Amino acid sequence: MLRQGLRNCIRQFCSNGSEKTPPAGSFRSPWKILKEEFQAVQQGQPLPTELPVPREVDILVVGGGLIGSAVAYWVKQRHPKGVSLMVLEKDMSYTRASSTLSAGGLRHQFSMSENVELSMFCTDFLQNIKEHLSVLDQDPPSVPFNHQGYLFLVPPHKVEQCLKNHALQTELGAKIELLTRDRLKEKFPWLNLDGVELGTYGLEGEGWFDPYCLLQAFRQKNQSLGVRYVTGELTEFDFREERSMMGSESNTHKILDSAVIKGKDGKTYETRFAVVINCAGAWAGDVARKAMIGLGPGDLATPLPVEPRKRFVYAIHCPDGPGVASPMTIDSTLTYYRQDGYGGHYICGCSPTEENEPCTDDLEVNYDYFHDNVWPSLASRVPKFECLKLKSAWAGFYDYNTFDQNLIIGNHPYHRNMIFANGLSGHGVQHATGVGRAVMELIIDNDFKTIDLSRLGFERLIYKTPVFEQCIV
Ligand SMILES: Cc1cc2nc3c(=O)[nH]c(=O)nc-3n(C[C@H](O)[C@H](O)[C@H](O)COP(=O)(O)OP(=O)(O)OC[C@H]3O[C@@H](n4cnc5c(N)ncnc54)[C@H](O)[C@@H]3O)c2cc1C
């Protein structure tokens, strides 16, 4: 951490990064900083409170979506005064952020204990949201959470895995009911059960919530805790060099020192930090490359395998559809649907095969994909959907981990001051709250304290030991 005294000096005398001020990345003694900053203030440059981008913070969070905002919340909630934290977000309207384009699903039905526990924590958090995110003198946060549950339809060849998952989920306290075909028919009479052997249905704590409302609630709380949200894009990192001796050999280590930022006024700023958290969602791989991750020798040779993968969500109207008792239903083909409000409105979709991944240059929707893939699959499972109207659609990017489609969390082995919270591949909104808390524990306690996520570190990429989650949708 940067020393408090130095931070206070900088707060008092900081300039706006004029040309006279050397870049934050090059070493300057505290006295030199004081002298320069004092001269800047004498020359009439703005006080730190007026600066669009701070010169120096303890923690820089790159990406202000749900993961970045959850990290900021947990750190500042634990240490409201002791740490300066800035969230850098290139688009405060979140038009392309996955958090606001997601389907908002929350399920406890995963195959890995870490993922079950992260989801269960999200349920708990949402149920106690007023306690966590209320702000004095403001209306308490309201995040609509529909507790309709998830229903997975299981084909014969997946029954064994499903029973294993169910045993684990039950052991961890999740309330998931196993349903035979007869029970499925009785409970969900609108389903055609061809090719289905079993169903698993979430009785408690599963459903879907509004991720946009959750993001806004986090932001409001964070701002009340002193988190600074800054509009700007991280364009590069600056490094400083540190020499160490290994026996008689001298080694040079490049340390991540500051972020070069393109501000919303088009100007370039530089912010020095002690720790940087990569919360850039689908763009996390790019942010890692700016730190030479994947482009250097040794531990820097392994890239962060996270890239955008486009997913379509289709909004349909079917007044005679399955109705209000219908859960978020995941077919054995992985086509899903759920209600979207009342009055026969639903959303649905299906991830494409690896060979048919759509291009990621834009967020255009492929309507043929609905007609050729999603609708036939939907209608064969729920015959009532044979007659429906496609009302609208949108596309968003999964923050897709091409290695094992799972969370990557923890420090980079070379850049110890870069922490990842990436690669959630389609289950990030429900895990954001728990991932944020886990990152806070790493920073403050130097270890995971609540949910042990140590299997999900960057090292597994280097040692090529994937950790596969079996319930990816
Ligand atoms: C169609 C769809 C449906 C989904 N459904 C679900 C679901 O049902 N349940 C679920 O749990 N998850 C779901 N997800 C996944 C979930 O949305 C993501 O895993 C999650 O939102 C990731 O959160 P994030 O904060 O990391 O990313 P984001 O919300 O994308 O935030 C990252 C932010 O980083 C910013 N950024 C990137 N690079 C820079 C830079 N260089 N400088 C400054 N800022 C930068 C971006 O502007 C962005 O706002 C879905 C995703 C999609 C696309």
The ligand as a Gaussian input file, in Angstrom:
#p B3LYP/6-31G(d) Opt

LIG

0 1
 C      -26.700000     -12.774000     -23.305000
 C      -26.058000     -13.054000     -21.981000
 C      -26.780000     -13.735000     -21.015000
 C      -26.202000     -13.985000     -19.774000
 N      -26.947000     -14.602000     -18.816000
 C      -26.440000     -14.779000     -17.588000
 C      -27.232000     -15.348000     -16.570000
 O      -28.380000     -15.699000     -16.774000
 N      -26.668000     -15.497000     -15.338000
 C      -25.383000     -15.121000     -15.073000
 O      -24.944000     -15.284000     -13.947000
 N      -24.606000     -14.578000     -16.037000
 C      -25.100000     -14.395000     -17.280000
 N      -24.322000     -13.851000     -18.254000
 C      -22.891000     -13.609000     -18.003000
 C      -22.677000     -12.335000     -17.245000
 O      -23.395000     -11.308000     -17.854000
 C      -21.198000     -12.000000     -17.187000
 O      -20.447000     -13.122000     -16.767000
 C      -20.957000     -10.865000     -16.185000
 O      -21.822000      -9.812000     -16.459000
 C      -19.518000     -10.391000     -16.232000
 O      -19.457000      -9.211000     -15.456000
 P      -18.241000      -8.212000     -15.622000
 O      -18.450000      -7.107000     -14.662000
 O      -16.976000      -8.984000     -15.566000
 O      -18.356000      -7.725000     -17.140000
 P      -19.077000      -6.449000     -17.760000
 O      -20.420000      -6.238000     -17.216000
 O      -18.960000      -6.581000     -19.256000
 O      -18.168000      -5.274000     -17.258000
 C      -16.859000      -5.094000     -17.760000
 C      -16.684000      -3.620000     -17.989000
 O      -15.318000      -3.365000     -18.280000
 C      -15.274000      -2.229000     -19.120000
 N      -13.967000      -2.226000     -19.773000
 C      -13.443000      -3.180000     -20.585000
 N      -12.212000      -2.835000     -20.987000
 C      -11.940000      -1.633000     -20.422000
 C      -10.830000      -0.749000     -20.484000
 N       -9.732000      -1.030000     -21.201000
 N      -10.890000       0.420000     -19.793000
 C      -11.992000       0.739000     -19.064000
 N      -13.084000      -0.068000     -18.988000
 C      -13.060000      -1.244000     -19.650000
 C      -16.426000      -2.453000     -20.076000
 O      -16.867000      -1.243000     -20.657000
 C      -17.480000      -3.092000     -19.167000
 O      -18.456000      -2.170000     -18.724000
 C      -24.873000     -13.575000     -19.508000
 C      -24.148000     -12.895000     -20.478000
 C      -24.733000     -12.621000     -21.704000
 C      -23.964000     -11.870000     -22.737000

